[in-house]
Amino acid sequence: MEEKKEALEQVPEQTEPDPTTLEEAFDRLDAVVKKLEDSSVSLEDSMVLYQQGMKLAAFCQERIETAEKQLVVLEETPTEGTDL
């Protein structure tokens, strides 16, 4: 029973604020994956962790897509002093 209590304490609360940076999201996603790999986590806690992981993965994907769009714009914009 003590093992289950420890596993529950490892599951972050759902009210945790959204990440503000890509790096923070990756760190939190990594922590979620490590907790999911722990065999002592219950099915219910695994579902909560999975949902958190999917939300973090979507945040990361959105940030990466935004950065890629910005790079495309930068590549298409001639810089001063160049003859393009």
SULZIVEN-V420504 format. One record per backbone hydrogen bond with DSSP energy under -0.5 kcal/mol. CO is the residue of the C=O (numbers start at 1). NH is the residue of the N-H. E is the energy in kcal/mol with one decimal. If there is no record, write none. Layout:
co=CO nh=NH e=E
co=CO nh=NH e=E
//
This chain:
co=1 nh=5 e=-1.8
co=2 nh=6 e=-2.2
co=3 nh=7 e=-2.1
co=4 nh=8 e=-2.3
co=5 nh=9 e=-1.8
co=6 nh=10 e=-0.9
co=7 nh=10 e=-0.6
co=7 nh=11 e=-0.6
co=8 nh=11 e=-1.1
co=10 nh=12 e=-0.6
co=13 nh=16 e=-1.3
co=21 nh=25 e=-2.0
co=22 nh=26 e=-2.7
co=23 nh=27 e=-2.4
co=24 nh=28 e=-2.5
co=25 nh=29 e=-2.7
co=26 nh=30 e=-2.6
co=27 nh=31 e=-2.0
co=28 nh=32 e=-2.1
co=29 nh=33 e=-2.4
co=30 nh=34 e=-2.2
co=31 nh=35 e=-2.0
co=32 nh=36 e=-2.4
co=33 nh=37 e=-1.8
co=35 nh=38 e=-1.0
co=37 nh=39 e=-0.6
co=38 nh=41 e=-1.6
co=42 nh=46 e=-2.4
co=43 nh=47 e=-2.1
co=44 nh=48 e=-1.8
co=45 nh=49 e=-2.7
co=46 nh=50 e=-2.7
co=47 nh=51 e=-2.3
co=48 nh=52 e=-2.2
co=49 nh=53 e=-2.8
co=50 nh=54 e=-2.5
co=51 nh=55 e=-2.1
co=52 nh=56 e=-2.4
co=53 nh=57 e=-2.7
co=54 nh=58 e=-2.2
co=55 nh=59 e=-2.0
co=56 nh=60 e=-2.5
co=57 nh=61 e=-2.6
co=58 nh=62 e=-2.4
co=59 nh=63 e=-2.3
co=60 nh=64 e=-2.5
co=61 nh=65 e=-2.6
co=62 nh=66 e=-2.2
co=63 nh=67 e=-2.2
co=64 nh=68 e=-2.4
co=65 nh=69 e=-2.2
co=66 nh=70 e=-2.1
co=67 nh=71 e=-2.1
co=68 nh=72 e=-2.0
co=69 nh=73 e=-2.1
co=70 nh=74 e=-2.4
co=71 nh=75 e=-2.6
co=72 nh=76 e=-1.8
co=73 nh=77 e=-1.2
co=76 nh=78 e=-0.6
co=79 nh=82 e=-1.4
co=82 nh=84 e=-1.0
//
